[in-house]
Amino acid sequence: MNNREWLRQLSNLTGLPYYEEHKVFGDKSGALIGTRDGYIVALGLGKADGGHSGVKMLLRYAKTQDPKLIKQALDPAKGKFKQVSTDETTAILVQTYSLGKPDAAKVAEPLPSLLAAMKTCAAPIGGKCEECGRDEPQMVLLNDIPTRYCPSCQVQLKQKLDAAAIEYENLETNLPLGLLYGAGAALLGSIAWGGVAYLLRRIFPLGRYSRWAIREQSRSHGNRQGHLDGPRHDRCADRRQRGFRGRNFLCIDRDEPGSRSFHGSPESGSCEFLEN
């Protein structure tokens, strides 16, 4: 059974919607994202510590001052999930595997117990914006994390990030220190390359390949430039005016029939509306 088929089976068992395009855990097969009892829940495949394959579960709750208390409550209910990490708003559980994915039914089994344990130590997010607390029925992905963020807070976040970027660009450069570091790096690189050439008794003609790489890069850059400067969709401009410029907010709530989700990066000139 491939990853997508396994996730569809898990979706049927848990009742959480399956989104192939939303890579919450970094796997190209997507993830399950939804709400249970006011808590945001995400399930999917990804890489665990050490590069091992694993099943990951993400539980999100209202901000708390004692994440250790949540970990203590979740440990007895985690089932086959071995690793539990918590912070002020999120708990992540991981179940690793080596040869084949675990049975989907066994992965879905501990979810009710985990939610019951969560109720004893953390308040649900509900339909509130996590930043200001106003009513916000729409769930979005912010940096691949499912959350509830109202349009006003999205605009404020964008303004803060833009201000930070401008402040960084206005920092004064230290040319002497940069030259010093550059010379040091060149010296260390020359010594390392000389050692390799001495051990192999061979000097490689890198200059020829460097000239070829620069020439080919110049040609391909000319081809790419036309793509980058191409026309953009009008709806991208409309979204930028509403505060989406430079962000990656994905609307993923299916509660409202006919609703559409937005995925776009204005810097690359791409804009995609995903029908739910």
NUKETI-206123 format. One record per residue (C-alpha): residue number from 1; z, x, y; residue in one letter. Coordinates in nm, 2 decimals, padded with zeros to 4 digits, always signed. Each point is the difference from the previous one (the first is absolute). Example, Ala and Ser with C-alpha at 12.3 -4.5 7.8 and 13.67 -1.06 7.14 Angstrom:
<nodes>
NODE  resi       z       x       y  resn
NODE     1  +00.78  +01.23  -00.45     A
NODE     2  -00.07  +00.14  +00.34     S
</nodes>
This chain:
<nodes>
NODE  resi       z       x       y  resn
NODE     1  +00.00  +00.00  +00.00     M
NODE     2  -00.10  +00.15  +00.33     N
NODE     3  +00.22  +00.00  +00.31     N
NODE     4  -00.14  -00.30  +00.17     R
NODE     5  +00.02  -00.22  -00.31     E
NODE     6  +00.36  +00.12  -00.05     W
NODE     7  +00.09  -00.09  +00.36     L
NODE     8  -00.16  -00.34  -00.03     R
NODE     9  +00.21  -00.07  -00.31     Q
NODE    10  +00.31  +00.12  +00.19     L
NODE    11  -00.10  -00.23  +00.29     S
NODE    12  -00.01  -00.30  -00.24     N
NODE    13  +00.34  +00.09  -00.13     L
NODE    14  +00.17  +00.05  +00.33     T
NODE    15  -00.19  -00.25  +00.22     G
NODE    16  -00.06  +00.28  +00.26     L
NODE    17  -00.36  +00.00  +00.14     P
NODE    18  -00.21  +00.30  -00.10     Y
NODE    19  -00.20  +00.18  +00.27     Y
NODE    20  -00.25  +00.26  -00.13     E
NODE    21  -00.07  +00.14  +00.35     E
NODE    22  +00.37  +00.06  +00.10     H
NODE    23  +00.10  +00.34  -00.13     K
NODE    24  +00.38  -00.02  +00.07     V
NODE    25  +00.08  +00.26  -00.26     F
NODE    26  -00.31  +00.22  +00.04     G
NODE    27  -00.18  -00.12  -00.31     D
NODE    28  -00.36  -00.13  +00.04     K
NODE    29  +00.07  -00.30  -00.22     S
NODE    30  +00.20  -00.17  +00.28     G
NODE    31  +00.34  -00.17  -00.03     A
NODE    32  +00.19  -00.32  -00.03     L
NODE    33  +00.16  -00.11  +00.34     I
NODE    34  +00.20  -00.31  +00.08     G
NODE    35  +00.34  -00.15  +00.08     T
NODE    36  +00.28  -00.12  -00.23     R
NODE    37  +00.31  -00.17  +00.14     D
NODE    38  -00.08  +00.14  +00.34     G
NODE    39  -00.03  +00.36  -00.12     Y
NODE    40  -00.33  +00.18  +00.01     I
NODE    41  -00.11  +00.13  -00.34     V
NODE    42  -00.28  +00.23  -00.10     A
NODE    43  -00.10  +00.13  -00.34     L
NODE    44  -00.27  +00.25  -00.11     G
NODE    45  -00.09  +00.32  -00.16     L
NODE    46  +00.04  +00.34  +00.16     G
NODE    47  +00.12  +00.36  -00.04     K
NODE    48  +00.37  +00.07  -00.05     A
NODE    49  +00.19  +00.33  +00.07     D
NODE    50  -00.16  +00.29  -00.19     G
NODE    51  -00.34  -00.17  -00.01     G
NODE    52  +00.08  -00.23  -00.28     H
NODE    53  -00.17  -00.34  -00.03     S
NODE    54  +00.23  -00.29  +00.08     G
NODE    55  +00.05  -00.36  +00.08     V
NODE    56  +00.16  -00.05  +00.34     K
NODE    57  +00.19  -00.30  +00.15     M
NODE    58  +00.08  -00.03  +00.37     L
NODE    59  +00.27  -00.24  +00.12     L
NODE    60  +00.04  -00.05  +00.38     R
NODE    61  +00.30  -00.17  +00.17     Y
NODE    62  +00.16  -00.03  +00.34     A
NODE    63  +00.13  +00.32  +00.15     K
NODE    64  +00.34  +00.10  -00.15     T
NODE    65  +00.25  +00.27  +00.09     Q
NODE    66  +00.09  +00.09  -00.36     D
NODE    67  -00.30  +00.08  -00.22     P
NODE    68  +00.23  +00.15  -00.27     K
NODE    69  +00.15  -00.34  -00.05     L
NODE    70  -00.35  -00.14  -00.08     I
NODE    71  -00.07  +00.28  -00.25     K
NODE    72  +00.33  -00.08  -00.18     Q
NODE    73  -00.09  -00.36  -00.02     A
NODE    74  -00.35  +00.06  -00.13     L
NODE    75  +00.09  +00.26  -00.27     D
NODE    76  +00.14  -00.24  -00.26     P
NODE    77  -00.30  -00.24  +00.04     A
NODE    78  -00.29  +00.26  +00.01     K
NODE    79  -00.09  -00.04  -00.37     G
NODE    80  -00.26  +00.26  -00.10     K
NODE    81  -00.03  +00.13  +00.35     F
NODE    82  +00.17  +00.34  +00.00     K
NODE    83  -00.02  +00.12  +00.36     Q
NODE    84  +00.15  -00.20  +00.29     V
NODE    85  -00.01  +00.12  +00.36     S
NODE    86  +00.11  -00.20  +00.31     T
NODE    87  +00.01  +00.02  +00.37     D
NODE    88  +00.09  -00.24  +00.28     E
NODE    89  -00.28  -00.24  -00.07     T
NODE    90  -00.17  +00.09  -00.33     T
NODE    91  +00.08  +00.06  -00.36     A
NODE    92  -00.25  +00.17  -00.23     I
NODE    93  +00.02  -00.01  -00.38     L
NODE    94  -00.21  +00.22  -00.23     V
NODE    95  -00.07  -00.02  -00.37     Q
NODE    96  -00.20  +00.29  -00.13     T
NODE    97  -00.23  +00.01  -00.30     Y
NODE    98  -00.22  +00.25  -00.18     S
NODE    99  -00.25  -00.13  -00.25     L
NODE   100  -00.05  -00.37  +00.09     G
NODE   101  +00.12  -00.25  +00.26     K
NODE   102  +00.32  -00.19  -00.10     P
NODE   103  -00.02  -00.36  -00.11     D
NODE   104  -00.06  -00.22  +00.31     A
NODE   105  +00.26  -00.25  -00.12     A
NODE   106  +00.27  +00.27  -00.02     K
NODE   107  -00.08  +00.11  +00.35     V
NODE   108  +00.02  -00.35  +00.14     A
NODE   109  +00.32  -00.08  -00.19     E
NODE   110  +00.26  +00.17  +00.23     P
NODE   111  -00.13  -00.15  +00.32     L
NODE   112  +00.22  -00.31  +00.00     P
NODE   113  +00.31  +00.21  -00.07     S
NODE   114  -00.09  +00.24  +00.27     L
NODE   115  -00.04  -00.28  +00.26     L
NODE   116  +00.33  -00.15  -00.11     A
NODE   117  +00.17  +00.34  +00.04     A
NODE   118  -00.16  +00.04  +00.34     M
NODE   119  +00.15  -00.33  +00.13     K
NODE   120  +00.35  +00.15  -00.05     T
NODE   121  -00.05  +00.29  +00.24     C
NODE   122  -00.31  -00.05  +00.23     A
NODE   123  -00.13  -00.28  +00.21     A
NODE   124  -00.36  -00.11  -00.05     P
NODE   125  -00.26  +00.06  +00.27     I
NODE   126  -00.12  -00.36  -00.02     G
NODE   127  -00.27  -00.10  +00.25     G
NODE   128  +00.13  +00.22  +00.28     K
NODE   129  -00.16  +00.30  +00.18     C
NODE   130  +00.19  +00.31  -00.12     E
NODE   131  +00.00  +00.14  +00.35     E
NODE   132  +00.10  -00.28  +00.23     C
NODE   133  +00.11  -00.28  -00.23     G
NODE   134  -00.24  -00.26  +00.12     R
NODE   135  -00.17  -00.24  -00.24     D
NODE   136  -00.30  +00.17  -00.16     E
NODE   137  -00.16  -00.17  -00.30     P
NODE   138  -00.28  +00.26  -00.04     Q
NODE   139  +00.07  +00.30  -00.22     M
NODE   140  -00.19  +00.33  +00.08     V
NODE   141  -00.03  +00.35  -00.13     L
NODE   142  +00.13  +00.26  +00.25     L
NODE   143  -00.08  +00.35  -00.13     N
NODE   144  -00.05  -00.15  -00.35     D
NODE   145  +00.35  -00.16  +00.01     I
NODE   146  +00.01  -00.38  -00.02     P
NODE   147  +00.20  -00.14  +00.29     T
NODE   148  +00.02  -00.28  +00.25     R
NODE   149  -00.09  +00.12  +00.35     Y
NODE   150  -00.08  -00.25  +00.28     C
NODE   151  -00.31  +00.06  +00.22     P
NODE   152  +00.23  +00.09  +00.30     S
NODE   153  +00.18  +00.27  -00.19     C
NODE   154  -00.34  +00.13  -00.14     Q
NODE   155  -00.12  +00.05  +00.36     V
NODE   156  +00.33  +00.17  +00.10     Q
NODE   157  -00.03  +00.23  -00.30     L
NODE   158  -00.35  +00.09  +00.09     K
NODE   159  +00.10  +00.08  +00.36     Q
NODE   160  +00.28  +00.23  -00.12     K
NODE   161  -00.24  +00.19  -00.23     L
NODE   162  -00.26  +00.03  +00.27     D
NODE   163  +00.26  +00.13  +00.25     A
NODE   164  +00.12  +00.26  -00.26     A
NODE   165  -00.36  +00.11  -00.06     A
NODE   166  -00.06  +00.04  +00.37     I
NODE   167  +00.33  +00.20  +00.04     E
NODE   168  -00.11  +00.23  -00.28     Y
NODE   169  -00.34  +00.06  +00.15     E
NODE   170  +00.16  +00.09  +00.33     N
NODE   171  +00.22  +00.27  -00.15     L
NODE   172  -00.07  +00.34  +00.14     E
NODE   173  -00.16  +00.25  -00.23     T
NODE   174  +00.15  +00.35  -00.06     N
NODE   175  -00.31  +00.21  -00.02     L
NODE   176  +00.17  +00.34  -00.05     P
NODE   177  +00.21  -00.13  -00.28     L
NODE   178  -00.30  -00.16  -00.16     G
NODE   179  -00.19  +00.32  +00.01     L
NODE   180  +00.29  +00.18  -00.15     L
NODE   181  +00.03  -00.24  -00.29     Y
NODE   182  -00.38  +00.01  -00.04     G
NODE   183  -00.01  +00.38  -00.02     A
NODE   184  +00.29  +00.00  -00.25     G
NODE   185  -00.18  -00.26  -00.22     A
NODE   186  -00.32  +00.21  +00.01     A
NODE   187  +00.18  +00.31  -00.09     L
NODE   188  +00.18  -00.16  -00.30     L
NODE   189  -00.33  -00.15  -00.11     G
NODE   190  -00.17  +00.33  +00.01     S
NODE   191  +00.27  +00.17  -00.20     I
NODE   192  -00.01  -00.27  -00.26     A
NODE   193  -00.38  +00.01  -00.03     W
NODE   194  +00.00  +00.37  -00.02     G
NODE   195  +00.25  -00.01  -00.28     G
NODE   196  -00.22  -00.25  -00.19     V
NODE   197  -00.31  +00.22  +00.05     A
NODE   198  +00.19  +00.31  -00.11     Y
NODE   199  +00.12  -00.16  -00.32     L
NODE   200  -00.34  -00.15  -00.09     L
NODE   201  -00.19  +00.32  +00.11     R
NODE   202  -00.24  -00.23  +00.18     R
NODE   203  -00.07  -00.10  +00.36     I
NODE   204  -00.14  -00.35  +00.03     F
NODE   205  -00.28  -00.06  +00.26     P
NODE   206  +00.18  -00.28  +00.18     L
NODE   207  -00.20  +00.04  +00.32     G
NODE   208  -00.31  -00.14  -00.16     R
NODE   209  +00.18  -00.31  -00.12     Y
NODE   210  +00.18  -00.04  +00.33     S
NODE   211  -00.33  -00.01  +00.19     R
NODE   212  -00.14  -00.25  -00.26     W
NODE   213  +00.31  -00.22  +00.04     A
NODE   214  -00.02  +00.00  +00.38     I
NODE   215  -00.37  -00.08  -00.01     R
NODE   216  +00.04  -00.29  -00.25     E
NODE   217  +00.30  -00.14  +00.18     Q
NODE   218  -00.19  +00.00  +00.33     S
NODE   219  -00.28  -00.20  -00.17     R
NODE   220  +00.23  -00.25  -00.16     S
NODE   221  +00.19  -00.04  +00.32     H
NODE   222  -00.31  -00.12  +00.18     G
NODE   223  -00.05  -00.26  -00.27     N
NODE   224  +00.35  -00.13  +00.02     R
NODE   225  +00.00  -00.02  +00.37     Q
NODE   226  -00.25  -00.28  +00.00     G
NODE   227  +00.23  -00.20  -00.24     H
NODE   228  +00.31  +00.05  +00.20     L
NODE   229  -00.17  -00.11  +00.32     D
NODE   230  -00.15  -00.31  -00.15     G
NODE   231  +00.06  -00.35  +00.11     P
NODE   232  +00.34  -00.16  -00.08     R
NODE   233  +00.08  -00.36  -00.10     H
NODE   234  +00.09  -00.23  +00.29     D
NODE   235  +00.31  -00.11  -00.18     R
NODE   236  +00.13  +00.35  +00.00     C
NODE   237  +00.00  -00.01  +00.38     A
NODE   238  +00.18  -00.33  -00.01     D
NODE   239  +00.27  +00.14  -00.22     R
NODE   240  +00.04  +00.31  +00.21     R
NODE   241  +00.06  -00.23  +00.31     Q
NODE   242  +00.28  -00.17  -00.20     R
NODE   243  +00.18  +00.33  -00.08     G
NODE   244  -00.16  +00.12  -00.32     F
NODE   245  -00.17  +00.31  +00.14     R
NODE   246  +00.11  +00.31  -00.18     G
NODE   247  +00.21  -00.19  -00.25     R
NODE   248  -00.05  -00.11  -00.36     N
NODE   249  +00.16  -00.34  -00.02     F
NODE   250  -00.12  -00.20  -00.30     L
NODE   251  +00.08  -00.37  -00.01     C
NODE   252  +00.08  -00.09  -00.36     I
NODE   253  +00.17  -00.34  +00.01     D
NODE   254  -00.17  -00.27  -00.21     R
NODE   255  +00.22  -00.29  +00.11     D
NODE   256  -00.25  -00.13  +00.25     E
NODE   257  -00.32  -00.13  -00.15     P
NODE   258  -00.31  +00.17  +00.14     G
NODE   259  +00.19  +00.28  +00.16     S
NODE   260  -00.17  +00.33  +00.03     R
NODE   261  +00.14  +00.35  -00.01     S
NODE   262  -00.11  +00.29  +00.22     F
NODE   263  -00.06  +00.36  -00.11     H
NODE   264  -00.15  +00.24  +00.24     G
NODE   265  +00.01  +00.34  +00.17     S
NODE   266  -00.16  -00.02  +00.34     P
NODE   267  -00.03  +00.38  +00.02     E
NODE   268  -00.25  -00.01  -00.29     S
NODE   269  -00.18  -00.30  +00.12     G
NODE   270  +00.07  -00.20  -00.31     S
NODE   271  +00.14  -00.36  -00.01     C
NODE   272  +00.05  -00.21  -00.31     E
NODE   273  +00.14  -00.35  -00.03     F
NODE   274  +00.13  -00.09  -00.34     L
NODE   275  -00.01  -00.37  -00.10     E
NODE   276  +00.31  -00.12  -00.18     N
</nodes>
